[in-house]
């Protein structure tokens, strides 16, 4: 774990200084594969803090920028950023967020999430990308703007991820063949929707009033089906979510085949981060797309 560093009194004092008031530790909580996390107590109530002593530059400011982009869409609730400081060689960085009191993920919650995601996707840019690089887990993503979705998908996502994944030669050959004809499988100029970028079930919470809350984004502008494909990869989303999204914004014909392409993105990330066990899933999609 990159962030294996205790919540020291010095770090707690820096957090309090950035917030403008003292804080105390209520309890440490799960922080995921990259960061450590704790629930703090401040004068106005609980604060969610995550910190990291690793050497990932701009880790937390990138996340804060992504959260701000989601909040600016006014589509779904997003926790407010209260304070942010990036890691440095001599000290851990941190991100202090509004604490989300947990509610229930029922059918109405899934429907609200589907409608809200469609509303997020209606926020568009003129090109594909984002104004800065950011992270998906510990992987830095190049978001340099491109006027072509196919070019962005190949040069900013699939080809760089394939190099890092160190695939077996036969799997890499199948992937290279797919990249050479990607323009036959995905549109060159779909609407450049604002995407969450890492939409798995663990990155959506239920607030106390039953509202969906987005966390941990890897925001960029791209084909909206990227978020939908990710939501279908590992499960956790009710059919009512998918139905509500499609009612709010119907999908174009051929989504099921494009979904196979877009699911290669998170699967390659999983090969890089968690090992070759995911390579078989990459290969099975490549075979179906051949």
N, C-alpha and C positions, 0 to 999 in steps of 0.2 A: 504494500500500500504506500503510495507516494506521500500521504499525509500523516504517517505514523509519528506524531509528535504530540505531547500532552498539552492540554489547555493550561498554559503556565500563567502565573500572576502577571507577568510582563505582558503577555498577549491579551489577557483580560483587561488590563489597564489601557492598552492601546485601543481596544474595541470601545471601552467606555469613553476615551478621549475623542474618538471619531464620532460617537453618538452624541457627545455633549453631556453625558450623565453617567454615573457609576452603574455597573451591572454586576450581578452575581450569578453563579452557576446553579441552575435548578437540577439538571441532570444531563449526562452525555447520552446521545442517541445515535442511531445508525446513520452513517454519512455516505454510504455507497462504497464503490471500489476505489475511488480516487481520494476522497476527502474524509476528514473527521468532522463530527458535528456535535452540537450541544444545544440545549434549550436554556436560554438565559432569562433572568428576571430583571426588568427595568422599572422605572417609576410608573410607566403607563401600561405595564403588562409584559407578557412573554415575548422573547425575540429568538428567532432561529438563527444560529451561527454555524457556518462551516469554515474550516481552515485547512491549510495545506502548507507543509514545509518543503515541498518539492521545488523543482527548478523549471516549472512550466510558466513562461513569461506571460503576463497579462491574463492569467487563468480566470481570475474573478472579475476583472473589468470587462472581459469578453462576455461572461455570463450576465453581468449587470446590463450590458448593452443589448443583449438578446432579450432579456426580460423587459427592458424599456420598449423595444420594438414590438413585442407582443402586447404590452399595455397600451401603446399608442394606437393599436388597431381597434380598441374598444369593443372587442368581440367576446372575450372570456376573461374571467378574473385572473390576475397575475399578482403574486406577492410584491409588495413595495420593497425596493432596495433602500435600506436604512444607512448603510455604510459599506465601503468597499476599499480594500487595500491589497495590491498584488504581492505575491511572494518576492522576496529578495534573498540574496545569498546568505545573509546573516539573520533573517527573521522570516517566520511564516506569514503568508497572506491570509486574508479572511473576507468573508461576505456575510453581512448581517441583513436578515430579511424579516419582514412582517411574518409573524407566526400564524399559520393557518390552523384554526381549530377544526378537528376532523369531524366530518358528517358522514352521511350514508350514501353509498353508490347504488341507487335503485334505478328502476327503469326510467323514471323521469329525469334522473341525473344523466343517464346515457343519451337520452334524446336531446337534452340541453347541450351536451357536449357535441353531438353531431351538428346541431344547428349553429352553435358557436364556432365550430371549426370551419364550417362553410363560410361564415361571416369573416373569419380571419383570412381565409383564402381569397376573398374578394378584394382585399387590400393588395394592390399590385405595384410593381416597379416597371420601368421601361425596358430593363435588361435583367439577365439572370445573374445572381450573386448577392453580395452584401458589401457594405462599405468598409469592412475590415475582415481579416481572418478571424476565425474563432475555433472552438474545440468541440469535438464530439468525444466524450470521456477524456482520455489523455491524448487524443490524436488532433493535431492542428490541421484545420481545413482551409484550403485556399479558396477564397470567395471572390477573386478578381472578376469583375463584370464581364459578361459576354453577351452578344446579341443573338447567339445561337444556343438553344437548349442542348442540342446534340453535342456541340463543342464543349459546353460547360460540363455536361455529364461525363464526357470522355476525359477531358484534360484536367478538370478540377476534382473529379471524384473517382471514377472507375479505374483509370490507368494508374494514378498515384496509389490508390488503395491496393491494387493488384501487385505493384512493386513491393509494398511493405508486407503483403501477405505471404510472399515467398511460396507461391503455389507450385504443386507438382507440374512438371513440364507439359504433360498432356492436358491438364486443366487450364494452364496458362494459354496453350494453343487454342483451346476452345473459346476462352475469354477474348483473346486477340481477334479471333474470327468474328466474334459477336461485335466487338468495337468497330470493326471495319464496315459493318453493315447496320450500325445502330440507327442510322437515319431512316431505315426501312421499318423500324420497330416503334420508335417514339417520334412525336411531332417535333419539328425544328423550332416552331414559334408558338407554343401554347401560352396562355396568360401567365405572366411571371408572378405567381401568387406568393404572398408572405407565408412561409412555412415554419412550423415549430422545429422541424429538422431531426427530432429524436423522439417520435411519438410512440413510445411503448407504454404499457399500462402503469408502470411505476412512476411515470412523469406526469400523471394527471391525478389530482387529489379531489376529494369532495370537501367543500367548506361546511361550516356549521349549519347553514341554511339549505344545504343540498345543492349548492352551485358548483360546477366544475372549476378547477383551478389548475392552470398550467405551470409547471416548474421545469428546471434543467433543460433549457432549449439549446439548439444549435442552429440558430435562425439563419435563413437565406431565402432568396426569392427563386422559385423554380416551379416545375409542374406540380400542381396540387396533389396529384396522385401519389407522389413520393410519401407524403404523410399517411395517406390511406393505406398504401402498401405496407408501410412499417406497422401500422395499427393491426394489420391482419397476420403479421408474421409470427408473433409469439403468443397471441391470444390475449384474453383479458378484457375484450371489448364486446359488449352485448350486440346481438343483431339489431336491437333498437337504435343503437348508435349509428350503424351503417344505414339503416332505413331513414333515419332522420336527416342524415347528411344528404342522401340521394334525393329526398323530398325537397330539401332546401336548394340543392344544386345538382341536378342529374349528371351522371357520368357519361362520357362519350363512348360509343361502341369500341370494343377492343380492350377495355380496361384490364380484363383478366390476363391477357397476354403481356401487356405493359407492366402489370404488377410483378410478373416474374423478373423483368429487367430491374425494376426499382428495388426489389427485395435483395438483389445482389449487393446493394450498398451496405445495409446493416450486417449482412452475412460476412462480407469481406472484413468489416470492422471487427466482427467477432472472431474471425480467423486470426487477425493481428493481435487482438487483446487476450484471447482465451485459448488459442491453440488450434491445431489442425483438425480437431473434432468437427468443426463447422465446415471444413472443406468439402465434405461429401454433399452438404446441402447446396453449396455453390455449384458443384459439378452437376447435380441433378437438375438444377434450373438451366444451366448452360445446355445440357442435353435436350431438355424440352424446348428450348428456344432455337436449337440448330435446324 
